[in-house]
Amino acid sequence: MKFSLIICTYMRPKPLLQLLQSVQGQTMYPDEILIIDGSTNEETETVLNENHFDNLNYFKVSAEHRGLTKQRNYGIERVGTEIEIVCFLDDDTVLEKDYFEQLLQTYAIYPEALGVGGFIINETKCEFVGNHYQPKIDEYFFDGWKRKDGSRFILRKKLGLDSDCPPGYSPLYSHGRSVGFLPPSGKIYPVEMLMGGVSSFNKKVFEGLQFSTYFDGYGLYEDADFTLRVAKWGIYM
């Protein structure tokens, strides 16, 4: 599968360079890399001019296209015609060497999947405890793994208001747990929400949908909004 990587960035040349260096070491390399830069100075462009990366195209956007969702839409419009999968990464991400290989393998296993997300390994420690473990109130337990639960979820459990939805699904009330609550089990889990900073989509998704510019700047929930709208069409992994 031909795949494109879109990185939207703003005033962070050093983290961006670290990300690109980790992309350079991938077992599968993007057919194109689109850097969509909303910076108000020239530092990011200077760093990219001083460091060569294959298949990279740099775009400096004006104020009217600045902001995460606007920059993503700007990049989508410039994806090559032969591209099948469009990947997004936050500019402060560093990848394991087989990230894209695993991502594309998931599409091969589940060709009907509209999107596939990555896993952030350094956010919260998870521990395998087996399927018969009884979690404490300050723990979240799923598929044999436990981790510390978020404070708002602990409060909801005390009030009897916690959702029984698995991670990556939107409950009928309150906030659900993100895919970050899924364990590092090596399994592929179906979800209806992805984290935008480590996400990818079948290019056909963008024939009918864009990221909402209602979410101005670089705020939260733009990824939940977009992926929930796409989930009405099919499934994620």
N, C-alpha and C positions, 0 to 999 in steps of 0.2 A: 504494500500500500504506500502511495506517495503521501507524505504528511508535511504539514507546515507548522512552524512554531511562531506564535505571536507573543512578544513580550512588551507590555506597556510599562513605561518607566517615567519617573519624575524625580530629577535631582539626586539620583543615587548611582553615579558612575562606578564606584568601587564594588558594591554588591552585584551590579549588573555584570561587570567583568568576571567576577567569581562564578556567576551562573553560566556565562558563556564558556568559560574554561571547563566547567563540568559537562556542558553540552558537547564540547569538543572531544571529550573522552568517552562518549557514549558508544555502545556496541552497535547502535543504529543511529545514523545521523540525519537530521531533518533535510528534506529536499529544498526547503527554503526557511530562512529565519527573518522575520519582520520585526524590527525594533521601532516601536511607535513612541517617540520621545516628546513629552510635554514640558520639558525643562525650560526655564527662563534664562539659562546661561548656556555656554558652549562646552561645558566640561564633559558631558556624555559623548558628544560628537568627537571631541578630541581623543578620548580614550579609545573609541572605536577606530579612529584613523590610525592610532598607534599600535593596534592589535588586530591582526587579520583573522577572520573567521569565514570559512567557506559558506557560500549560498546566503550571505547576509545582505539584507537591504535595510537601509536606515531612512526613517522618515521623521523629520522634525515638524511637529504640528503647531499651528497657530492657536491663539486663545480660544477660538470658537470650537476647536476639536479637543481641548484639554479636559481631562477628567477620565477616570478609568473606563466607564461604559462608552463614552464617546471615542476614546482611543481604540478600544476593542472593535467597535463598529468600523472605524477608519481602517484598521488592519484587515478585517474580514473582506472589505471591498477590494483589497489589493492582493488577495490570495490568488495564486496561479490557477489556471483553468484545469490542470491535470491533478490538482491536489484532491485527495479523498478524505483525509482526516486533518482537522484543525486543532492544534494544541495551544493551551494558554499556560504560562507560568508567571508567578509573581517575580519581580526583579531581584528579590533577596533570597531566592531558592537556590539550593545546591543539590544536584542530583546524584543518586546512586548510578553506577555505570550502565546498568541494564534497564533504566527507567523506560525509555521509549520502546525497547524490545518487549518488555512485559506489557506495556500499554497496547501495542499493536497485536500482540499475541491474544489479548483478551478480545479484540475485535474479530480475530480469526476464529476463536472459539465460539463467540456469540455475534454472528454477523448481523443480527437484527438490532443490536445495541445502538442507541443513538448517541450515547456518550460514555466515556470511561474516565474515572478519576484516579489520582494517585494517592499515596499514603504518606503523611508527614510523620517521620519516625522519632523526632526529638521533642515533641510537645509534652507527652504524658507517658509515664512508665506503666506498662501493662504486664500482668503476671498470669501465666496459665495455672489454674487451680482445679480444673476438672469440672465436669458437668453437675456434680452433686454438691458443689460449694454453696453455702448459705451466706450471701453478702451482708456486710454491715450497712447501716443506714447511710454512711458517708462513702460507700463504694458503689460502683456500677458494674454489673455482671452481665456478660453476654457471650454465648457460645463457648463457655468454659474458661473465659478470661475475666479478670477483674482489674479495675483501675479506680483512682479517686474520682468521685462524682463532683459535678459543679455545685456551687453553693445554692444556686436557685433551684436546682433539681432536688437537693437535700431538703430544702424548705417545702417544696411541693410534696415530697414523700411524707413529710411530717403532717401535712394538711390533707393527705389523701388525694392529691390532685396531680400526681405524676402520670405521664402518658405511658401506655404499654406498647407504643409503636417502637419498632427497632430503629437503630440509628440510620439517618439518611432519609427518613420519611417525615412528612408533615402531619401532625395530629390534627384532629378537628378543633382542638382548643389548645391554648398555650403554645410555647415554643418546643419543638422537638429537638432531639440530640442530632448533631451534625455527623457526617461520616467520620469525623475525627474520633468518635466513640467506638468505631469498629476496631476489633483487635488485629494485631499483626499475625494472623493465623496462616497466612499464605493462601487463603481461600478467596474466591471472587464472590462478592455479595451484590445482589440486586438492590438498587436504591432509586429514589425519585429526586434527590437533591445531591449536587456535587459542590465541593469547594472550588471557587473560581480560580484560585491561585495554583491549583494542580489539576486542571481539568482538560478534557479534550472532547470533540464532538465530530460526528459524521458531517461532512460539509453540507449535505443536503438539508440539514437543520436550518441553515442560514438562508435558504431559499424563501422561507416564510417568516423568520423571526430575527429580531435584533435584540441587543442588550438595551434595557430601558434607560433613557437619559434622565428619567425622574431622579435616579440616584446620582446626584451631582458630586463632583470632587472624587474622593477616594474612600467612600464610606462603606458601610456594611450592608449585607442582604441583597445586593444586586445579583449575586450568584444564585441565591435561593429563588429570587423572583424569576430569573431566566430559566433555571433548570426545572422549576415546577411547571412553567408553561410548556417546556419541551416534553416533560414527562407525560403530558396528556396525549402525546403522539405514540409513545413507546416506552422503552426501558433504558436504564443506565446500569453500569457496573462499576 
